[in-house]
Amino acid sequence: MAKLILEIISFSGKARDLRVFDGSVVRIGRGYGNDLILQDSYVSAQHAVVSLVADGQIEIVDADSENGIQLLPSGKKIAKVALLESGATIMVGHTKIRVLLPDHPIVPTQILNEQDNMNPSISRLSHWYALMGFITIYFFHIATHYPFVPLLVSQIIFWEFILILGMCIWAGAWAIFGRLIRHQSRFIVHFTWICFFMIAMVPIINMCGYLGFIFAEPAVEGLTLIVLAGSACAALIFQQLTLATALGRREKIISAIAVPATLLTISFIGSFAFRNEFSSEPKYYTRVKPPYLAPVFVSSPDQFIAHTDKVFKKLKETSFDYKD
């Protein structure tokens, strides 16, 4: 039996509804007696008739409609009868319809990318390793990164708890998007990726600090932090958009770049708005030693001078004069 396929295209062009009709004639209109009923106030009760003719062509007839039929993309109005080829698009009222034959060629199947192949293994294996790695690295990082503000173990655990809570909220928001859009929450996978991101931020932050120490210039630290942290954030958002949405590659790349760019712009403006030249915690490039080279005994210039005075004072007390 002959078949006709009509693809109804939404106004934005992204949503498409395929209708398959077992027959060689399809009546289109707003009336209930039609084969394809359109809820479009600009479509007549009996608007058009689509039928198969010889040589694999499709005939469309205007059934004396009020607003007629347009052939897209030219916009030319069909007088009464026109012959269409499979894949042609028409405008009926405000509704776009693409007319297809069953043997019309379709787009080749896409191969799953590496990220899609990685996510199942992450959900099965790596989430506990990622969480424990995050807890271990950030415990050491918080304990040694702020030598001028000694922290108790309970305080470090509290700050790690706050970080994990924030990560759960972030992963939960993406899981909600995934449930609404792709009908899969995949909270564990989202949480694992944010753990990997937070682990990667520790070497990024400290490498930028070393560069600031070596060049004694805050601009060097700031620029490298923008590039590296921004790239890591863009990669994280791209991955989570892949999991939670059905966006194309181009839309995901644009969104993944736009979000960290906006956050970095806000952070940059805030750093100038709340800049304090007399901070009680000197940056790396004002310390005597950079971070982690001496993770426990890192001293400021004033502490170094005071320690040196004690050394010379003790040396003076223990010294004695030689007599000829």
FILUM-600751 format. One line per 4 residues: number of its first residue (from 1); for each residue y, x negated, z negated of C-alpha. Coordinates in pm, 1 decimal. Example, Ala and Ser with C-alpha at 12.3 -4.5 7.8 and 13.67 -1.06 7.14 Angstrom:
// residues 2
1 = -450.0 -1230.0 -780.0; -106.0 -1367.0 -714.0 .
***
This chain:
// residues 324
1 = 0.0 0.0 0.0; 348.7 -125.2 86.2; 570.3 -237.0 -197.2; 942.3 -280.9 -246.4 .
5 = 1096.4 -487.8 -526.7; 1453.0 -426.1 -642.4; 1620.9 -672.6 -876.9; 1909.1 -526.3 -1077.5 .
9 = 2159.6 -799.3 -1165.4; 2391.2 -763.6 -1464.8; 2767.5 -809.3 -1438.6; 2745.6 -1166.6 -1577.7 .
13 = 2459.7 -1252.4 -1338.7; 2233.2 -1391.0 -1614.7; 2032.2 -1079.0 -1702.8; 1800.4 -957.1 -1425.0 .
17 = 1571.0 -655.1 -1426.5; 1290.6 -646.8 -1167.6; 1157.3 -305.9 -1059.7; 842.5 -280.4 -843.7 .
21 = 789.8 37.6 -635.7; 455.2 134.3 -480.9; 582.3 283.2 -157.8; 786.0 209.8 150.7 .
25 = 1085.1 428.8 54.3; 1302.1 399.7 -258.8; 1586.5 645.4 -331.8; 1875.2 510.8 -537.9 .
29 = 2130.5 718.2 -727.3; 2249.6 861.9 -1055.7; 2052.1 1183.7 -1020.4; 1719.3 1234.2 -1196.2 .
33 = 1536.4 1295.2 -869.3; 1575.6 937.0 -752.5; 1318.4 658.0 -770.9; 1577.6 415.7 -913.4 .
37 = 1817.6 588.1 -1153.7; 2136.4 390.4 -1228.1; 2361.1 464.6 -1525.4; 2674.0 370.7 -1333.8 .
41 = 2956.5 625.5 -1310.6; 3060.5 477.3 -973.6; 2719.4 559.7 -822.4; 2674.3 898.1 -654.1 .
45 = 2394.8 1141.2 -742.7; 2217.5 1044.3 -419.0; 2365.6 713.5 -316.8; 2128.8 515.5 -90.0 .
49 = 1779.6 502.2 53.4; 1592.3 171.7 97.4; 1283.9 165.4 320.7; 1051.0 -76.8 493.7 .
53 = 1060.1 -103.9 873.8; 872.5 -314.0 1125.9; 882.0 -693.6 1143.9; 917.4 -731.4 766.0 .
57 = 1274.6 -604.6 756.3; 1433.9 -362.3 514.4; 1654.1 -70.3 613.0; 1923.8 69.6 387.4 .
61 = 2088.7 403.6 453.5; 2407.3 530.4 287.4; 2328.7 885.4 169.5; 2690.7 1002.4 208.7 .
65 = 2791.3 834.3 -118.5; 3144.8 848.0 -256.5; 3198.4 470.9 -289.8; 2964.6 341.3 -19.9 .
69 = 2751.2 25.6 -15.7; 2875.2 -333.6 10.3; 2681.2 -628.2 145.6; 2725.5 -938.7 -71.3 .
73 = 2860.3 -1205.1 -76.9; 3079.7 -1105.5 220.9; 3184.4 -770.5 67.9; 3144.3 -598.6 403.7 .
77 = 3096.2 -224.0 372.0; 2788.5 -72.9 535.2; 2893.5 208.1 769.1; 2577.2 416.9 763.3 .
81 = 2261.9 214.6 830.9; 2196.2 -160.7 806.6; 1896.9 -392.9 834.6; 1842.3 -639.5 549.5 .
85 = 1619.3 -939.1 506.4; 1420.6 -1006.9 190.1; 1653.4 -1157.0 -73.5; 1970.6 -978.0 44.5 .
89 = 2210.2 -851.6 -225.2; 2403.6 -525.8 -210.2; 2664.5 -364.7 -434.4; 2608.8 1.1 -525.3 .
93 = 2906.3 122.7 -727.3; 2944.9 -156.4 -986.3; 2574.2 -248.6 -980.5; 2435.7 -547.4 -789.9 .
97 = 2088.9 -501.8 -644.5; 1877.8 -767.8 -473.8; 1615.3 -634.8 -232.7; 1285.2 -827.0 -212.9 .
101 = 950.1 -808.8 -39.6; 629.8 -897.7 -230.2; 581.7 -1219.4 -31.8; 934.1 -1344.7 -94.7 .
105 = 922.0 -1713.6 -205.8; 996.8 -1777.5 -572.5; 1137.8 -2081.0 -748.5; 871.9 -2350.7 -816.8 .
109 = 735.7 -2375.3 -1170.2; 927.4 -2615.6 -1392.9; 743.3 -2886.2 -1581.9; 789.5 -2881.7 -1959.4 .
113 = 1021.4 -3160.1 -2070.1; 940.3 -3418.4 -2336.5; 1133.2 -3235.4 -2605.0; 920.9 -2923.4 -2558.6 .
117 = 608.2 -3139.9 -2588.3; 737.9 -3311.9 -2901.7; 822.0 -3001.2 -3103.2; 464.6 -2871.5 -3164.2 .
121 = 354.7 -3209.8 -3300.0; 661.4 -3220.2 -3524.8; 586.3 -2876.9 -3667.2; 225.2 -2974.5 -3740.8 .
125 = 262.4 -3327.0 -3877.2; 598.2 -3484.2 -3946.2; 801.9 -3248.1 -4166.1; 674.4 -3385.6 -4498.8 .
129 = 720.8 -3745.1 -4384.0; 1073.5 -3662.5 -4269.3; 1162.2 -3500.3 -4603.3; 1019.2 -3783.5 -4814.7 .
133 = 1186.8 -4042.0 -4592.4; 1519.9 -3862.8 -4635.3; 1482.9 -3845.4 -5016.4; 1390.7 -4215.5 -5044.0 .
137 = 1657.6 -4350.7 -4811.0; 1938.7 -4141.2 -4955.9; 1842.8 -4227.3 -5313.9; 1883.6 -4597.0 -5233.7 .
141 = 2192.9 -4528.5 -5021.5; 2379.3 -4328.6 -5287.9; 2276.1 -4568.3 -5566.3; 2405.8 -4879.2 -5386.9 .
145 = 2681.9 -4746.6 -5165.7; 2931.1 -4669.2 -5440.9; 2928.0 -4970.3 -5677.0; 3269.2 -4883.7 -5824.2 .
149 = 3143.9 -4545.7 -5946.8; 2815.3 -4610.1 -6134.5; 2589.3 -4307.3 -6102.8; 2301.6 -4198.1 -6324.7 .
153 = 1962.4 -4114.8 -6174.2; 2018.0 -3747.9 -6262.2; 2348.3 -3750.3 -6072.1; 2185.8 -3904.6 -5764.5 .
157 = 1908.2 -3644.1 -5773.2; 2172.1 -3370.8 -5803.6; 2357.6 -3494.6 -5493.4; 2031.6 -3516.4 -5300.8 .
161 = 1954.7 -3157.9 -5402.9; 2295.7 -3048.8 -5270.8; 2228.4 -3227.2 -4940.9; 1884.2 -3067.9 -4904.0 .
165 = 2032.5 -2725.9 -4979.9; 2293.6 -2775.1 -4708.3; 2023.1 -2887.8 -4464.0; 1818.4 -2575.4 -4544.2 .
169 = 2120.9 -2355.3 -4472.6; 2179.9 -2537.5 -4141.2; 1813.4 -2505.2 -4036.2; 1806.0 -2142.9 -4153.5 .
173 = 2104.1 -2051.5 -3935.3; 1931.7 -2199.5 -3629.2; 1608.8 -2022.0 -3724.4; 1794.0 -1689.1 -3727.6 .
177 = 1932.8 -1760.9 -3379.1; 1583.0 -1849.0 -3261.2; 1438.8 -1527.4 -3403.6; 1708.1 -1315.4 -3236.4 .
181 = 1704.9 -1491.5 -2897.2; 1357.5 -1638.9 -2847.0; 1166.1 -1435.7 -3109.8; 1058.1 -1758.2 -3286.0 .
185 = 1234.0 -1885.3 -3597.4; 1067.3 -2232.5 -3618.7; 1250.1 -2315.8 -3941.5; 1023.2 -2613.7 -4018.3 .
189 = 1099.8 -2779.0 -3683.7; 1475.2 -2728.1 -3725.6; 1458.8 -2870.2 -4077.8; 1258.1 -3171.8 -3957.6 .
193 = 1516.0 -3254.0 -3690.0; 1804.4 -3235.2 -3939.1; 1605.8 -3471.3 -4168.6; 1568.6 -3718.9 -3882.1 .
197 = 1940.8 -3688.3 -3811.0; 2038.2 -3754.9 -4173.5; 1803.6 -4056.0 -4188.4; 1961.5 -4197.0 -3870.8 .
201 = 2311.6 -4154.6 -4016.3; 2247.1 -4410.6 -4292.6; 2211.5 -4715.3 -4061.4; 2487.8 -4579.0 -3836.3 .
205 = 2736.1 -4551.1 -4123.3; 2650.4 -4893.1 -4261.1; 2655.3 -5066.1 -3923.5; 3005.2 -4927.0 -3870.2 .
209 = 3095.0 -5057.0 -4217.9; 2971.6 -5405.9 -4130.9; 3180.2 -5406.6 -3814.4; 3482.4 -5299.8 -4017.8 .
213 = 3410.7 -5585.5 -4262.5; 3362.4 -5846.6 -3987.1; 3680.4 -5753.3 -3796.8; 3875.7 -5653.4 -4112.0 .
217 = 4004.2 -5355.2 -3917.5; 3957.2 -4987.6 -4006.5; 4010.0 -4883.3 -3642.5; 3692.5 -5071.3 -3541.8 .
221 = 3491.3 -4888.4 -3805.3; 3642.9 -4553.3 -3707.4; 3585.2 -4589.4 -3332.5; 3224.7 -4703.9 -3364.4 .
225 = 3157.8 -4423.1 -3612.1; 3300.1 -4167.9 -3367.8; 3082.5 -4295.4 -3083.0; 2754.9 -4340.1 -3273.7 .
229 = 2777.9 -4044.8 -3513.0; 2907.7 -3820.0 -3235.2; 2616.7 -3916.9 -3009.8; 2362.2 -3851.4 -3286.1 .
233 = 2520.2 -3513.5 -3363.1; 2521.4 -3417.7 -2993.6; 2152.3 -3509.9 -2963.4; 2069.7 -3297.1 -3270.6 .
237 = 2257.6 -2992.3 -3142.0; 2104.3 -3028.5 -2793.3; 1757.0 -3031.0 -2946.6; 1823.5 -2729.2 -3165.0 .
241 = 1978.5 -2537.4 -2875.1; 1656.4 -2609.1 -2684.2; 1453.4 -2461.1 -2969.3; 1670.1 -2159.4 -3050.8 .
245 = 1824.7 -2046.7 -2720.6; 1743.3 -1996.2 -2354.5; 2051.1 -2180.9 -2224.4; 2026.3 -2400.6 -1917.8 .
249 = 2049.8 -2778.8 -1937.3; 2414.2 -2784.4 -1831.6; 2523.1 -2526.5 -2091.9; 2330.4 -2712.9 -2364.0 .
253 = 2494.2 -3044.6 -2274.9; 2843.2 -2890.0 -2278.1; 2782.2 -2718.3 -2613.0; 2621.9 -3028.4 -2766.2 .
257 = 2927.9 -3236.6 -2675.1; 3188.0 -2974.0 -2767.0; 3067.6 -2914.6 -3125.8; 3075.0 -3279.2 -3251.7 .
261 = 3399.0 -3339.2 -3059.0; 3559.2 -3050.2 -3247.9; 3424.6 -3169.8 -3584.6; 3539.1 -3527.4 -3522.8 .
265 = 3884.8 -3406.4 -3421.2; 3917.0 -3207.6 -3743.6; 3790.4 -3507.6 -3944.4; 4035.8 -3740.9 -3767.3 .
269 = 4331.1 -3512.3 -3843.4; 4215.7 -3474.8 -4203.8; 4189.2 -3850.8 -4252.9; 4556.6 -3886.6 -4162.5 .
273 = 4663.0 -3584.9 -4366.7; 4495.4 -3712.1 -4685.8; 4530.8 -4086.0 -4630.3; 4578.1 -4287.0 -4949.9 .
277 = 4660.6 -4655.6 -4928.4; 4584.0 -4706.9 -5298.6; 4225.8 -4588.6 -5311.8; 4023.2 -4682.4 -5620.8 .
281 = 3723.3 -4752.9 -5394.2; 3812.9 -5027.4 -5146.1; 3659.9 -5008.0 -4801.6; 3410.2 -5263.4 -4675.9 .
285 = 3671.8 -5478.8 -4510.1; 3860.2 -5521.7 -4842.3; 3557.1 -5616.8 -5052.0; 3447.8 -5966.8 -5128.4 .
289 = 3098.4 -5888.8 -4996.3; 2985.1 -5623.0 -4747.8; 2741.6 -5350.6 -4861.3; 2371.2 -5423.8 -4918.1 .
293 = 2410.8 -5802.7 -4904.2; 2456.1 -5778.6 -5278.4; 2364.9 -5417.0 -5348.1; 2408.3 -5433.9 -5724.6 .
297 = 2678.3 -5695.2 -5780.8; 2938.9 -5595.7 -5524.2; 3287.3 -5674.9 -5653.9; 3643.2 -5601.4 -5554.5 .
301 = 3896.7 -5887.2 -5518.9; 4036.1 -5817.2 -5868.8; 3687.3 -5828.7 -6020.8; 3612.4 -6150.3 -5835.2 .
305 = 3931.1 -6314.1 -5970.5; 3855.0 -6199.6 -6324.6; 3501.1 -6336.5 -6299.3; 3635.2 -6669.0 -6167.5 .
309 = 3877.6 -6696.1 -6459.6; 3588.7 -6650.1 -6702.3; 3391.3 -6925.2 -6531.3; 3680.2 -7174.5 -6552.9 .
313 = 3753.6 -7077.1 -6910.3; 3393.0 -7138.5 -7013.4; 3390.7 -7466.3 -6820.0; 3701.2 -7578.6 -7002.9 .
317 = 3549.2 -7490.2 -7340.3; 3228.9 -7684.1 -7274.1; 3389.1 -7990.9 -7113.5; 3478.2 -8314.0 -7300.4 .
321 = 3678.1 -8621.4 -7213.7; 3508.0 -8953.6 -7138.0; 3657.6 -9256.6 -7303.9; 3654.2 -9598.9 -7158.6 .
***
